[in-house]
Amino acid sequence: MTARSSEIRRPAPARPVLSAPRLTALPFPAYPYLPGVDPHPLTDPAGHGGVGDLVDVRDRAGRERCYAYGCDLFNHGYWWECHEAWEALWHGTGRRGAGGLALQALIQVANAHLKLRMGMPRAVERLTAMARDHARTALQEAPAPVPGLDLAGWVEANRRYLAGRLTAGDGDAAAFPYLVPAGNWPD
C-alpha cells in the first residue's frame, strides 16, 4: 500500500500493550486494523467487518454507548475502529458545533496513533496539530464540550506521548494517555 502523501514510511514502533478498564461489554474486533498489513475490515472478505453493526446513535443511550465504545477501542489500540465508531457519532452531531469539533479532535488523535503505527511521522504531527486546533475551537464554543474530559489536556498528553514514540520508539503502557471519561456524551 502506498502513502497518500509523498511521505516515506518509516518502520513503525511496536504496538504498545494497552490495558484499561472496559466501559462497555461490546466485543472487540478480531484484530486492530493496520492499513497495508491487515485485510480491510469492510472491503476484504477476510476482514473483521468493522464496528458499524455495534453502534447506533439514533437515541441518547446509543450515543452514550457509541462514545464509551470508542473510548474502549482507543484505550486498547483499535485506532481505525475507534475512528469509525466516533465518526458515526460525529455525523450524528451534524459535524458542527462544540460537540462536532470535540469529536473531530478525538478522531484526529485516534488517527494520529494509527499513522504512528503506519510509520508516517509527518501525518502524526499534522493530525495532532489539527486535533489541538479543533479542541481549542470547541472550548471557545463551550467550556466543556465533552462532560468530564479535559479535552485540551488530553489532546496535549497524546501529542507529547506520540512525539516521544516518534523519537524514542518506546510504547510504555504506563505513559499512554488513556481516555477515561467521567461523563457521557452530551445530548
Helices and strands as residue ranges (DSSP letters): G 52-54, H 60-75, H 79-92, H 97-117, H 121-141, H 151-168, G 173-175
